Amino acid sequence: MTRASEPDAAIDDHFLHTISELAAPSSAVPPRQPVRPGSPVTGTRLLELFDAQAGSRHLDFAARRLGAQGLGYYSIGSAGHESNAAVAAALTPADPALLHYRSGAFYLERGRQVPGQKPLSDVLLGVVASAHEPISAGRHKVFGNAALGVIPQTSTIAAHLPRSVGLAFSLGRAAKLGLEHQWSPESVVVCSFGDASANHSTATGAINSALHCTHQGLAMPLLLVCEDNGIGISVRTPPGWIEATYGQRAGLAYFTADGDDPVRCLEVARHAADWVREHRAPAFLHLRTVRLMGHAGSDVETGYRSRSEIISDYERDPLPATAKALVHAGIAGPDELVQRYEDTRREVARLAEDAVSRPKLSTAAEVMASISADRPDAVARRATGFPDPRRRKEVFGEQPPEAEGPLTVAQAINRALTDELARDERVLVFGQDIARKGGVYGVTRGLRKKFGGLRVFDTLLDEQSILGTALGAGLAGLLPIPEIQYLAYLHNAADQVRGEASTLSFFSDGRYRNPMVVRIAGYAYQKGFGGHFHNDNSVAALRDVPGVVVASPSRPDDAAAMLRTCVAAAHEDGRVCVLLEPIALYHTRDLHDSGDGNWLADYPSPSAAPVEIGRARNHGDGRDLTLVTYGNGLPMSLRVAHRLRERGIGVRVLDLRWLAPLPVHDLLEAARATGRVLVADETRRSGGVSESVVTALIDGGFAGAIRRVTSQDSFIPLGSAAHHVLLDEATIEKAAVEML
C-alpha cells in the first residue's frame, strides 16, 4: 500500500493520529437514529458523508502521486472542502449541478445516490486523461456526469455563474410555456465557487442578474454555494468579506455553516436547498472551509504562508471532524473508521492502477470529435421545413412575407425571426431593447406583440447575463436567439462564447449542448452616428473559437436564409452560431443609383433551397479578376465590378457569407477561374478576415496573384474622420486596376 508523500503525508498522519486518540464510544447507537436530539441527521447519513469525504481525500492523494510520477495531470484538489458533500446530500440528481473544481466529495456523494455509478473511477480516469473517462473522454479534468445531473464546468474565474443563472431562469420560463425538458419542475440549480471567484465581475454580475429577476417576481431556483477558504491561490480574502458582501443582500437568502461541523453542514444545506425549492428564489450558502495541500499540485504553499498558519488549518479539517462526530454520537468507533479510511485508500490505489492502463485519446480526430456535430442533411431538412400554414397565417395575416415584395436586410431578418418563433415554441428572442422598442434599428419590431413577453423579452444591460441566459436556456431544452446590441459590446462577455458555450460539448463528449444563435449588430460605415462603440470591425475574437459558426450576410435574401440555417444547426446539432448583421446595410435600398432598389430582395420561401454553412455566393462570372469580400465590402465590390465591366474588364465577386468555417472550396474555385484574387476586407489589416483568406488560398495550392486591401489598424473615430481608416471603394478599384 503506497502512502502519500510530503506535504500530503502530514494531512494523512494528522487524520490517523487524531482518530487514534479518540476514546471508543461507551455504547453503540443505531445508525438510523438522529445523531443528536431534534436533528434530522441520522448516523447513516453521517457515515455516508464520511465515506464521500474519505474517498475525496484519497483521490487527492492519488492525483498528486500520479502527477509526481508523470502519469496524472491537473491535480488541483478538494482537500479541506469536503464539507460540500453535505450540499450533495441535500439535493438529488434531478437538481442540475455546475460545480467548482474542488467538488470531489460532492461528486462522490451524488454518485452514491445513483445505482451503478463509479464516481471514484470517474475522477481517476479524468486525472490520467483517459479516453474512458465518462464525461470528457480525457479532454479535461472536470466533474461531470449526465446520469448524475452534473454539467461539466472548468469553473475558472466564475465563468459558469451566468450559465447557472440562465438555467435557473429558463426552468421557470420553460414551465410557464408548458415545455418539457430533462429536469424536474421542482429542480434546484446548484452552483459552487470559491471566495476569490466571488469577487470576479462575472460572479457579481451573475448574482446581480439573479436578484434582478427575483425583484421582478420571476422564478430563480438557484442555490449559490460559496466555499470560502480565505485565499485565492496566494491572495487572501479579508476576514468577514463574504458575509459582509452577501449576508444582507435584499432578495438573497443567506445561510452559513462551518465545514468542520458536519452535522450543522448537513442541517444548513438541507434548510437552504429546501428554501430555494419552496420559494423558487435564490439563496447563498456560505461554507467556511480550509484549503489543505496548497492551491494545486505545483503550488509551493510555504512560499506565501507560514508553517504555523498551514498547520493551524489541520484543526479545521472536515474529515477528522466528521470522524469525531461519528465517535461522539456512538455511531462508529475509531478502529472502524480507520478501517473504512484504509479500505478506501486500497480501493483508490487499485482503481488508480487500472486507470493508468486505460487508453488515451490517440488522434486529432478523436480529440476534436466532440467539438460540434455536423449533420448537413438534417440541418437542411430543418431549414426548409415549412411552418404550419395556419400558424403562419396567424402571425403574418393574409400576406406571407414571400408575397410582400422586395425587403431590406432588417425586414428580412424580422420576417425570418417571426417564422422561427411561429415554427417552434421553444424559440426565445431576447436582449437589450429588443421587445417593447423593437431594437435600436427596428429589427425585432412587432415580435413581442405577436408572441408575448414569455418568448420575446428585454434583458438587463449586461452582455454576460444575456449570453448566460442563452447558455442556460439551451440546457433547459429551449432554443435561444439572444441579441448583442453592438459588436463592441460583445468583447466584455466574449468568454461566455469562447470558454463556456464552445467548450460544453467538447468537455462533455457531446452529451451536453449549447444550441443558440447570437445576433450581433456589427461592422462600421454608419453615417452620422456613433464612434468606436457603435462602429466596430473587430471579429477576431469570434473567428478562432473551435466549433462556433460565424455567419455574415449582406443581402436581405441571404440574411433570412442564413438565419434559418443557423437556427436549424442549433436545433439539430446543438451548434453555437453567431450572426453578424451589418448595421449600415439594415435599411439600405439602393446599390448603384438613388432609387434603383437594387439592394432589396424578395423573402425566400421557407421551402426554398437552404444556404449551406460554409458555402459562398458568386456574383458574376468574369474571367479577369476575382474580388473576394463579405459584409459591407459586398456592395462596394459590386459597384467596383460594375464600373470595371463598363471598361471591358471581367470581374466576379465572391461573397464569403461565412467567416467560420470559411468557404474554402468555393474560394479556391473562384480564384482559379480568373487566376487573380483581390480580397476586399473591411476589418483590420492585423487580425482581420483577409489574413485567413490569403492563407487558405496559399494552403490550397493557388498559384495566381493575390492582393488584399483592408481597413487600417485603428479604432473607428467619429464623423468624417472614420473615412480615413476604413476601406473604401476607391481603394478597392485602384488595387483592382493595378492587378490588371
N, C-alpha and C positions, 0 to 999 in steps of 0.2 A: 504494500500500500504506500503510495507516494504522498509525502507531506508537502504542504505549501512552503515556499521559500520566503525569505525576508522581502518586504515587510509583512507579507501575508501570514507568516508563522506567528507573529506577535498577536494578531487578531484571533487566530485559531487557538493558540495557547491560552489566551485570556478567557475564551469561552469555556474550554475544558477545565481550567483551574477554577473559574467561578462556579461551575456546576458541581465540581467535585467537593467543594466546601459546603454545599448546601446539606442540611440535615434532611434525612428521609422523612416523609410525612408520617404522622402518628397513625393515621387511618386513611384508607382509600375512599374516595368519593366517586359514586357512579358518574361516568363521563357525560351522561345525558342531563345531569343536574346543573343548575346555574353555578358559576364559579363563585358568585357572592350573592347574597340575598337581594332580590329585586332586579338583578341584571338579566337581560335576555341572552347573555353569552354563556354557553354551556362548555363543559370540559371538552366535549367532542370538537366544538368549533375552535377552541383554543389549541387543541392538538393539531388540527388541520392548518391553523395559522403557523404553528411551529414547523410543521413539515415543509410548508411552502418557503418559509424563511430559511430553513436549513438547506433546502435544495438550492435556493438562490445563492446562498453563501458559498456552497461548494462549486457551483457553476462559476462564480467569480474566481475562486482559487484555480479551477481548471483552466479558465480562459487566460489567466496571467501565466500559468505554467506553459500552456501551449504556445503562447506568444513568445515566451523566453526561448522556447525550442524552435522557433521559426515555423511552427505548424498552425498557429492561430493568428487572428487579426482583430483589431478594433476591440481591445479588452477593456473598454470603459465599463465600469462595474456598478452594481446595485448595493454594495455593502454599506450598511448604515441606513439605507432607505427601505429596508424590508417591511416596514410598517405599512407600505402600500398594499400588501396582501389583504389588509383589513378592508380596503376600499373594494377590492375584487370580491371579497366575501359579502359585501353589502349589495352587490349588483349581480346581474346574470348575463349570460352570453347574448341575450336579446337586447342588451344595452351596448351600443357601439362605443368602443374604446379607442382613443387616439392618445398614445402613451409617450411619456418621457423616456429617455434612454436608460434610466435607472429603474426600470419596472420589472425586474426579474421575478420578484416574489408575487407581484400582481399577476403576471403571466402564468406562473405555476399554479396559483390558486384558481384562476379561471380555467386552466386546463384540467384541473381536478374535477370541475363541475360537469365536464362532458365526457361520457364513457368512450374509451378507445383512443383518447388523445395521449400523446407522448411529449409533454412540454419540455422535460429535461433534454431529451434527444433533439427536439426542435432547436433549442438555444445553442447546443453544442455544434450542431450541423451549421448553424449560422456563424459561429465563432471560427470554424475552419473553412468557411466559404464553400461548402459542399453543394453540388448541384441537386442533392437530395433534400436540401433544406426546404420545408414545405410551403414557405410563403414567397421568398425572393429567389429561391433556387440558387443561392450562393452569390447573388449580386451585391448584397449589402447585409450587414448585421442589423436587423430590425426585429422588433417584436410585432408579429402579425400572424393572423390565422383566421381565415374566413369562417371556419366552423366555430370559432370562439368569439366572433364579432370584434376581433382586434384588427383595426385597419392600420397597415404599416406606415410608420412615420419616421423620418430622420430626426424630427423634433429639434432641429438646430434653430437657434435664435427665435424660438417660439413660433416658427412659421406655420405650425399646424393649428394654431388657435383660430385664425379666421375660418378655416375649413370646419372646425368644431362648432363655431357659432353658426355657420351656414347650414350645417347638418341639423342642428337643434331647431333652427328656424324652419327648415324645409320639412321636418317631420310634421310640424303643425300645419304648414301650408298644404302638404300632401293630404293630410287628414281632412282639412276643410274642403279640398277638391274631390274627396272621396276616392283617391287613388291608392292602389296597393303598392307596397314595397316590401323589402325583406325584413324590416324592423317591426316591432310591435307598436300599436298605438300608445302604449304606456311606456315606451322606451325612454331611457335617460341617456344622454350623451355624456360620457366622462372624458375629460381632457386633463392630462397631468403635465406639469412643467416645474422647473426649478425657480428658486428665489431670484437668481440672477436674470433668468429669462423674463421674469415678471416685470422687469424694468425696460424691456425692449419695446420700441414703439409698436411693433407688430402685436405684442401682447396687450399693451394698453389700449390700442385701437380696437382690437377684437373685443375686449371686455366692455369698452365703451359702447360698441355696436350692440352687444348683448343687452346692456342696460337701456340703450335707446329703444330697442324692440319692446322690452318689458314695460318701459314708461308709456308706450302706446297700447299696452294691453295685449301684445302679441305673445303667443306661446314661445317659451325659450327654455326647454327642459335640459339645462346644461349644468353639469357638476364640474366645476373648476377645482382641480386639486393642485395646490402649490406645496411642493416638497421642499421645505426651507431648511437647508443645511448650513446657511450662513456664509456661503462662499461660492464664488463663480470662478472656477479654475484657481486663480490666486487672489482675486479681488473680493474683499469682504463686503458682505451686506450689513449695513448698520443695524445693530440690535434694535428690535422692535419695528423695523421699517415696514415689513409686510403687514403686520397688524395695523399699524398707523395708516397705511395706504388703503387697505381693503376692509378693515374691520368695521368701518362705519359708512360704507358707500350706500347711498339711497338705492333701493331696489335690489341689493345684493345681500342675500342671507349669508351670515358668516358663522362658520363652525371651526373649532380648533381642537387639537389634541397633540400630546407629546408622543413621539414614536416609541419611547421606551416604556410606555404604559399600554400594553397590548389590549387589555380589557376595555380601557377607555377608547382606544382607537377603534375597536370593533363597534362599540356603542355609538360613538360620534359619527363614524362613517355610515352606519345604518340610519341614524337620525337624519343626516344630510341627504343621503340618497332618497329616503322616503319623503323628505320635504320637497325635493325637486320633483319627484314623481307625482306627488299630490298637487302641488301648486303650479306645475309646468312653468317654473321661473328659475333663474339661475341662482346657484349657491356657490360659495367659496369655502373650500375645506383646506384649512391651513394646518399641514402636518409638520411639526418641528422635528427635524431629523438631524443626523450627522452624516458626514461623508468619510468613510473609512478607506484606507489604502490609496488616497490621492484621487485626483480627477480621473486619470486613466492609467493604463499600464506603463506608459512612458513618462508619467509625471513624477518628478522628484519633489515630493511634498516638503521635505526638510529644507528646501531652498527658500521657502517663504513662510513656514510655520515652525515654531519651536517644538522640540521633542516633548516637552511637558504639555503643551497645548494639544498635540496629537494624541498623547496617551490619555489625557483627561476625557477625550471623546469616547474612549473604551467604556466608560461608565454609563454612557447613554446608548450603547449598542442594543438594538431591539431584540436580537436573538437571545442573548442571556436573559434579557428582561422577560421574554415570553417563557423561557425555561423556569425562571424563578416563580412566575405567576402560576405555572402548572404545578410546581412542587408545593408552593404555599397553599394552593387550593386543594391539595390532596389528590390531584388527578393523575400524576405520574411521579415516580421517584427519580433522583439524579442518575442512577445507573441506567434506568430505562431510556432516559432522554439522551444520555451519552451514546447508548447503543443505537438509538434511532439516528443520531447525528453521524455516527461512524458507518452505519449501514448506507446512509445517503452518500457518504464520501466514496464508498466502494462502488455503489451503483453509478455515480457520476464518472468515476475513473473507468469503469467498464464501457460506459456509453461514449466517453471521450476517445477511447481506443478504437471503438467501432467507427466513430465519426471521422477520424483521421483517415481511415481506409476507404471512405466513400469517394466517388469520383467528383471532380471539379468540372466547371464549365470549360470546354476544351477548344471552342472555336468562336470567332467573332459572330458568326451567325447565331450560335446558341446564346451568347450574351445579349444580342440585340433582338432576339425573337419576341420579347415581351414589351418592347418599346411601344409598339402600336400594332393593332390588327390592320390588315389591308385586304379588303374584300370588295374590289371594284364592282363586281356584278351585283352584289347585294346593295351597295350604295346606289348604283344606277337604278335598280328597281325601286328603291325608296324615293329617290329624287324624282322619278317620273310617275310615281303612284298618284293617281288622280284623287283629290279630296272628294269627300261626299258632296255631290251636286246640290243636295238640299241645304247642307251646311254652308256651302259657298254662296248660295242664293241668300241665305240669312244675313251674311256679313257683307256681301257686295251688292245686294239688291238685284235688279233685273239686268244690270250691265256688268259682266265679269271684266276684270282688268285687261284681258286679251282683246276685248272689243272696245276698249276705252280710247284707242288711238295712241299715237306716239307719246311716250312718257320721258320725264327726266330721270336721272340716276336716283334722286331722293324719292321720287314717286314709285319707281320700280322696286326699290328696297322696301318701301312701305307696303306695297301690294304683296310682295313675297313674304314679309313678316305676317301679314294678315292671313295668307294662305297657310302658313305653317301653324299659326295659332288655331286656325279652323280645322286643320288636318289632325292635330294631335293635342289632346287636352293636357299632356304633360309639359308642353312647351310653356316656358315663362320668359317674359321680356321685362328687363328691369335695368335701372341705372339712374344717374343723376338727371333730373328734369325731364325724364322721358315720358312720364304718364300724363299728368294734367296739362303740362305745357306742350307735350308732343316733341320734345327735344329742341335743342338750340336752333337746329336747322329744319325743324318740322318733319323729320324723317319718320317719327313714330306717332304723328298726329292722328288722333281718332282711334287708336288701338285700345286705349283704356275704356273708352265708351262702348266699344264693341265687345270686349272680352272681360271687362270687370277688373277691379283692383286686386283680386287674388292672383291674377295671371299677368297683369301689366302694372307695375308699381315703381314708385320712386324710392331711391335709397338715400342714406345719408352721404355726405360728401367725403367719401373715403374709398379710394380705389382698392385698397387691400380688403376692405369689407365687401365691396362689390364682387371682387373675384372670389373671396372666401365664401360668399353666398352661393356663387355658381358651383364651387367645388363641393359644398355640402349638398346642394340640390341634386347634383349628379348621383351622389351616394344614396339619396332618398328616392331614386327612380324617376326623377324629373329630367327635363331637357332644357337647360338654361341658355338663354341668349342675352348675356349682360352687355351693356354699352359702357365703354370708357369715353368720356366726352371729348377728350383731345388726346392725340398720341403722346404729347409731352407729359400728360398726367399718368400715363402707364408706368413710367420709369420708377416711380417711388413704390410701385407694387409689382414690379416685373418678376420678383422671386415667387410670387404666387403662381405664375405660369411656369417659370423655369424649375423651381425647387419643389413645387407641390403638384401642380396639375400634370406636368410632363413626366414626373417620376413615379406616380402612383402605380400605373400599370407595370412599369419597369421593376419596382420593388415588390410587387405582389404577383409576379409571373402571370400577369393578365387577369388575375382573379377580381381585382377592383379596377374601375374605370372612371374617367372624368369626362363624360360627354358634355361638351359645351362649345358654343360659338360666340367668341368675343368680338363684338363690333366696335371698331375704333375709328373715329373721325380723325383723319390724319393728312399728312403732307402739307405743302405750302401753297403759295400763289393765291391766297385770299386777298382780295382787293379792299383796301380801306379799313382793315380790321386786324387787330392783334399784332403780336410780335413773336418772340421766342416761344411762348407757351401756347399760342394758338396757330402758329405755323411751325411745324416741326417735321423734319425729314430724316430722323434717326430711327432706323428699323433694325439695326444690327443686333439689338438685344433679343429680338424675336427670331431672327433667321438661323441662329445656330443652336436652337433648343431641339434636341432629338425628338422626333415624332410629332412636333407641332406643325400643323398645316397653316401656311400664311397665304391668304388669297388677296389679290389686289385688282379688283375690277375697275374698269374705267368707263365702259359704256353701260347704258341702262339695261339692255338685254342681258349682258354678262353679269351685271350686279345681281339681278334677280335669279338667274340660273346658278351662279356660283354660290349664292346664299343657300339655295336649295341643296346643292351638293354638299356644302359644309354641314348643314343640319342632318342630311342623310348619313354622312360619315360619322357624325357624333352619335346618331341613333344606332347605326349598325355596328360600328367598330369602336365606339367609345372615344373617338378622336377629339383632341383639343384643337379647335380651329380658330384662327384669327382672321377677321375680315377687315382689311384696311380700306376705308372708304375715302376717296379724295374729296375733301371739303370743297375745293374750288370747282369741282365738277358736279356737285349736288344739283344745282339748279341751272347748269349750262344747257342752252338750247341750240346754239349755232356752232358751226365749225369753221367755215371759210368766210362767210359774209353775214352781216347782220340780217336776221330774219330767215336764214336758209333752213333752219330747223334740222340741220344735219347731225346734231348730237342727240337728238331724240331717237327713241326706238320703241317698237311695239313690245308689249309684255309677252314673254314666251309662255305659251300654254303649259300648264303643269304636266301634260303628257308629251311635251316636246323632248327631243333628244337631250340628255343631260350634258353638262360641261364636266368632263372628267378631271379629277385632281391631277395636276402636273401636265396639262396639255395647253399649249399656246394657241394663239389665234392669228392667222395670216390676213393681212390687208394688202391686196395687190399681188402681182406676180412678176414684177420687174426682174430683169436679169443682170443689172449693173451693180446694184448695191442693196444690202440688207440692213435696214435700220431696226435695231433691237431696243425695245423700250417697254414701258408699263406706266400706270398711273397717269399723272399729268403729262408725262412725256409722250403719251399716245396722240392726243390732239395736236401737240406741237410737231411731232414727227409726221403725222398725216398731212399737215399743212406744208411742211418742207417737201415731202414727197410729191405733193400736188404741183408745187412750183417747179421742182426738178423735172417732172414729167412734161411740163409745158416747154422745157428746154431740150426735150428728146432723151432724157436720162430715165432709164427704167429702175424704179425703186420699189421694193417690197418692204412693208413694215410688219415686224413680228411683235405682237403684244404678248409679253410673257404670261400675264394674268396671275400666275402662281409664283411667288417668291420662295416658297418652300413647300414641297420639293420643286426645284427648278425644272422646267420642261426641257430637259437636255436633248431628248430625241428630236423634238421639233426645232430646237435651236440649231442643232448641227445640220438638219435637213435644209433649213432656210439659209444657213451660212453657205453651204456647199452649192446652193442654187445660183449664187452670184459670185462667190469667191472673195467678197469684200464685206466686212461687218463693221458697222459703226454702232456702238452702244450709247444710247442717249439716256442718261441716268440722273434723275432729279435728286437723288440722295448724294451724300458727300463723297469726295474722292477717296478718302480714307475710311475703310469700313463700310462702304456703300455696296449696293447690289452689283454694280458693274464689275467689281473685283471677282465675284464668283462666276459671273457670266463669262468673262475672259478666261478664267481658269478652266471652266467647263469646256470651252472651245479648244483650248490647248490640250487638255486631258483627252478630249475626244478625237484628237488627231487632225483637227482643222489646220490646214497649212496656208490658208489665204491671209489677206491683210486684215488686221484687227486694230481698231482705234476706239477710244471712249471719250466722251465729253460728260462732265458731271457738274454738280453744284460745288461750291467752294467748301473747304473745311472750316466752316463758320457757323455760328448761331445765326438765326434769321432776325434781322432788325425790323424796326417799324417802318412803315411807309415806303417811299420810293427807294430807300437805301437797300431794301431787300433785293432789288433788281441787280445790284452789283455782285451778289453772292449766289444767286440762283441760276440754274441752267435756263437758257432762253433759245428761241428759235433761230436767231441769228448765229449763235454759236454752233448749233446743230448743222445748219445749212452750210456754213463756212467749212466745217470739218468734212462734210459730205463732198463738197466740191473739190477740196484738197485731195481727198482719197481717190477721186476720179480723174 
